[in-house]
């Protein structure tokens, strides 16, 4: 059926082939593309519909939000301005894999619309009704998964203002997604103390938010209330002692709760802002500390630890008809040892690269800097303020003389590895530059951007040699084969394109991933292509034929980085689940899991001898592992 978008239509159901409502004549296709199927809900800001995109052959699901606040008629220009501001905000935040992507925004028939990515799964209220209260371990995983999302939006100067069970969806793979930014407020730091509108769900809002003074810590308070509700299944209003002004929830939980986690939740729930956690990263630091992790492992009741790590994710496994490789747990003694944890970046480390000689390391961060480190000992050698926005990716030239960086400021820069001097700036992309790779001879540099293009540059002159177009979404991953004959691009459109660097049309299109592709790598012998995706898998392809050889499925979060070992025997992957995994290429079996990181892994690199692995993490740290003889 097709659902009419006219709010005043008395009979909104229509045949799925109709283009206009049979009862009121309202146009059914939004933007001649999106068809509403059913109403999902309504509130003070409008209505939400499940819809399909009829422009695409598969008719993928999406969500339509119809925006018509009650005061729109009296303040139409203000309503339009707010809608446009929200659309821009959602477009920016949709870069995050745990925030729905903004697909389009419209004004049609005097109504305003947003079209967003459909998130498959159930919200936590539905999950609570179906499976019962959360355990402390499940709450740990919820916090571990959502806090980086809140950290991300807060760093983008956005307060969600409506964190509650209904606005958190768990995907079939266990990942949590934060939805419904209709109440979100985009602010400047100087605006924080100002009184605004009281908004949000009353039982979940912080005291300061109830009087219109929401701050970043208000979202943390709401997250804390969400957690105790999920553990007790008791209305928040019934958990708050108004006489004492405190939360009394421990007595209502149906399973024992770690005292360490209980103390963390109590700090989230503090009424006075000064007594509460001030940032999501501060909560994460305590959450992933030895005190809580060890306590959960020791004190949890009724949980089988035998087959998993102490805090392995708890969720219903996704089903798949595809052939996958079952991981084999390592039986040998610990082979890899973490030698160093490097700190100094003030934001997440998005990219790491090793000098070909293996003596120094470069890192790029959301703090806009490049840092150069001594690999042996971890000494910081120099810091370069590299860009005007986040550093997205870096790449070392094969001769070790240069390192390239790309950024949200839409530029690419080339740096002298030894001095840190800028050698050149390449401009030409129309949006954030997400990925970067040098050719094996060091003469070419290839970049991928949110403008949906791949660009090929001459390193020495900065000349733009080729612009490759074809992807229908952001280009998020770039790779070049060692023989220089194949360029690989991966995109949020879920496809991989194989190109010749000098030809404008793709040679092959590889399909199989079910979500955004984040990373690609090509083996030293030009035979294998590896790709990692938000769908939590790593896929191995025959580079010549494009045939899928293996699907590796042991990660429990988005895969952000893959790299082949120089000898071609193994593949290394880093994931949002906080692990680095090493895979045997001959069999596809899992050899080792390095789990010293407590937060997302953004990037991994391996030394020429294959015995040193480096990983950059969401918490701003860098870990260095060394293979033990």
ZAZA-748610 format. One record per residue (C-alpha): residue in one letter; x, y, z. Coordinates in steps of 0.25 Angstrom, whole numbers, plus 5000, padded with zeros to 4 digits. Layout:
BEGIN
aXYZ ...
This chain:
BEGIN
x500050005000 x500450144998 x500150245009 x499750385006 x500550495012 x499450595014 x499250615029 x497750645027 x497450525018 x496350445024 x496650315016 x498150315014 x498350175009 x498550154994 x498950054984 x500450034983 x500350074968 x499650204970 x500350334968 x499250424974 x498350404986 x497050344982 x496350414992 x496950554994 x497750564981 x499050594989 x500350554981 x500850414987 x502350414982 x503250514990 x504150574980 x503650474969 x504550374976 x504150334991 x502850264994 x502250255008 x501750125012 x501250135026 x501250235037 x502250205048 x501850315058 x501550455061 x501950565071 x502050715073 x502950735061 x502250655051 x502050505046 x503050395042 x502750295031 x503450165026 x503650185011 x504350124999 x505350194989 x504650164975 x505850224968 x506650094971 x506349964965 x506349894979 x505449994985 x506250004998 x505550055010 x505650195016 x504950285026 x504250405023 x504050515033 x502950615030 x503250745038 x502050835042 x502150895056 x500950955061 x501451095060 x501951075046 x500751155040 x501051275049 x502551275047 x502751205033 x504151265030 x504651235044 x504151085042 x504851085028 x506151135034 x506051025046 x505750915036 x506950955027 x507850965039 x507450825044 x507650775030 x509150825029 x509350775043 x508850635040 x509650635027 x510950665035 x510650565046 x510250455036 x511750435034 x511650345046 x511250195044 x510350195056 x509550315052 x508550305041 x509050375028 x508250485022 x507850445008 x507050565004 x506150685008 x505050755001 x503950855001 x502650794994 x501250844995 x501650945006 x502150835015 x503650815019 x504250675018 x505550605022 x505850465016 x506750385024 x507450245024 x506550135029 x507250065041 x506849915041 x506649865055 x505849885068 x505850005078 x506249975092 x504849985097 x504449875087 x505649795091 x505349815106 x503849765104 x504349645096 x505549595104 x505449655117 x506349745126 x507849765122 x508949705130 x510149795135 x510949735124 x509949775113 x509849915119 x511449915118 x511349885104 x510249985101 x511050095108 x512350055101 x511650055087 x510850185089 x511850275097 x512750295085 x511450345077 x511150445087 x512650485088 x512550505072 x511250595073 x511750675084 x513050705077 x512250755066 x511550845076 x510250775076 x509350725088 x508350615084 x507450655096 x506550525094 x507350405098 x506450295102 x506150155099 x505250185087 x506350265080 x507450155081 x507250045071 x508049915071 x508449865057 x508349705055 x509949705056 x509849765071 x510249905067 x509450015074 x509050135066 x508550275071 x507350325064 x506350445064 x507150575064 x505850655063 x506050715076 x507550725075 x508150865077 x509350915069 x510151015078 x511451095079 x512251085092 x511851225096 x510351185095 x510351075105 x509951155117 x508751225110 x507351175114 x506551115102 x505351035100 x505050915109 x505050795101 x505150645101 x504450525108 x504150575123 x504550445130 x505850445123 x506350585123 x507350645132 x506950755142 x507550865135 x506950825122 x505550825128 x505750975130 x506351005116 x507851005119 x508350875113 x509850845112 x510650735107 x510550665121 x509050665119 x509150555109 x510050475118 x508950485129 x507950435119 x508750315116 x508950285130 x507450285132 x507250195120 x508250095126 x507550085139 x506150075132 x506749965123 x507249885136 x506049905144 x504849915135 x504250015144 x503850155140 x504850255143 x503850335151 x503750225160 x505250205162 x505450355167 x505250385182 x504750525182 x504850545197 x506350515196 x506550565182 x507350435178 x507150315169 x506850185176 x506950075166 x507849965171 x506849895179 x505949885166 x506949805157 x506649665154 x508149615154 x509349655162 x510049785157 x511549805158 x511849905169 x512849975160 x511849995149 x510750035159 x511650145163 x511850195149 x510350195146 x510150275159 x511150385155 x510450395141 x509150415149 x509650535158 x508650645158 x509750765160 x510450775147 x511850785154 x511650655161 x511350585148 x512250535137 x512650655128 x512950575115 x512650445108 x514150425107 x514250435122 x513150325124 x513850235114 x515150245121 x514550195134 x513650095127 x514850025120 x515750035133 x516249905139 x515349935151 x514049915144 x514549815133 x515149725144 x513949745153 x512949705142 x513649585138 x513749535153 x512449575158 x511449545146 x510549435149 x509949335139 x510849375127 x511749265120 x513149325118 x513749205112 x513549235098 x513849385097 x514649495103 x514249545116 x513349645111 x512949585097 x511749655091 x510349605095 x509349605084 x508649525074 x509449485063 x509149525049 x508749415039 x509349415025 x509249325013 x510649355009 x511849255010 x512749305022 x513949265029 x513849215043 x514949265052 x515849175059 x516249215073 x517749215074 x518349105083 x519749155083 x520349245094 x520249395093 x521049425080 x520849585080 x521249675091 x520849815093 x522049895095 x521650045095 x520350125096 x520650265090 x519850385095 x519850525091 x518750545081 x517550625087 x516550555078 x516350415071 x517550365062 x516950345049 x518150295041 x519550235044 x520650205034 x522050145036 x523350195029 x523750085019 x525050065027 x524250035040 x524850135049 x523850245050 x522350255050 x521350365046 x519950395051 x518850485047 x517650525056 x516350595058 x517150695065 x517650745051 x519150705054 x520150615049 x521150555059 x522350475056 x522950375066 x524050285068 x523650145067 x524650085076 x524250155090 x523150235085 x523850375086 x523050485080 x523950555069 x523050665064 x521650715063 x521150785050 x519850865050 x519450805037 x518050845033 x516850935037 x515950825040 x516050675043 x517250595037 x516450475030 x517650395024 x519150395022 x520050315013 x521550295013 x522250304999 x522950174996 x524350234997 x524050295011 x524350435007 x522850485008 x521550465015 x520250515009 x519050555017 x517650585014 x516550655022 x515150705024 x515650845019 x515650785005 x517150785002 x518250695001 x519650725006 x521050665004 x522050675015 x523550645016 x523650525026 x524950575032 x524650725034 x523150735035 x523150845024 x521950855015 x522450825000 x521050854993 x519550864995 x518650804985 x517250864983 x516150814974 x515150734982 x513850794985 x513650724999 x514350655010 x515550565005 x515450435011 x516550345006 x517950345000 x518950254993 x520350274986 x520650194974 x521850094976 x522750184968 x522350304976 x522050384964 x520550384966 x519550414977 x518150364977 x517050424986 x515550394989 x514550494993 x513150514998 x512950584985 x512850444979 x514050454971 x515450394970 x516550484966 x517950454961 x519050554963 x520450564959 x521250574972 x522450664967 x521550764960 x520250754967 x519550744954 x518250684953 x518350574943 x517050504944 x515650504950 x514950374951 x513350384953 x512450264955 x512050244970 x510750294974 x511250324988 x512450364996 x513750304992 x514350255005 x515450165001 x516550164991 x517650064987 x518650044976 x519249914972 x520849904973 x520949884958 x520150014956 x519149954947 x517949954956 x517250064964 x516250014974 x515150104980 x514150074991 x512950154994 x511750175003 x510950124991 x511449984996 x512249954983 x513649944979 x514149994966 x515349944959 x516050054949 x517250074941 x517850204946 x517850264933 x516450224928 x515150294931 x514250174932 x514350064942 x514849924938 x513949844948 x512949864959 x513049774971 x511749754979 x511449674992 x511649775004 x510349815010 x510749945016 x511850055014 x513250015010 x514250075019 x515650025014 x516349945003 x517649885002 x518449804990 x519449694993 x520849714989 x520749614977 x519549684971 x518649564973 x517749594985 x516849704988 x516349725003 x515149815007 x514549855020 x513149905023 x512149955033 x511549825031 x512549765040 x513249675030 x514549665022 x514449615008 x515549555000 x515449564985 x516249514973 x516749644967 x516849594953 x515449524952 x514749604963 x514249474969 x513949474984 x514849374991 x514649385006 x513749465015 x514349485029 x513249505040 x513849505053 x513849655056 x512649705064 x512749855059 x513049925046 x514349895040 x515150025038 x516549975033 x517149855026 x518649835022 x519349715016 x520649665022 x521849695013 x522049545011 x520649525006 x520349415017 x519349495025 x518349605026 x518249705038 x516849775041 x516449875051 x515049895055 x514049985063 x513949865073 x515349905078 x516149785073 x517249765063 x517149625056 x518149555048 x517649455037 x518349345030 x518149375015 x518249225010 x517049185019 x516349305023 x516449255038 x516649355049 x518049345055 x518149445066 x517349555072 x517949675079 x516949735088 x517849835096 x517049955091 x515749985098 x515150075087 x514950075072 x516150045063 x516250145052 x517550105045 x518549995045 x519949985039 x521049875038 x522549885037 x523249835025 x523749715033 x522349675037 x522749675052 x522149815057 x520749855056 x520249995059 x518850035062 x518150175063 x516950185073 x515750265075 x516250305089 x517450385083 x518450275086 x519350185077 x519750045081 x521049975076 x521049825076 x522349735074 x522349595070 x523049505080 x524049405075 
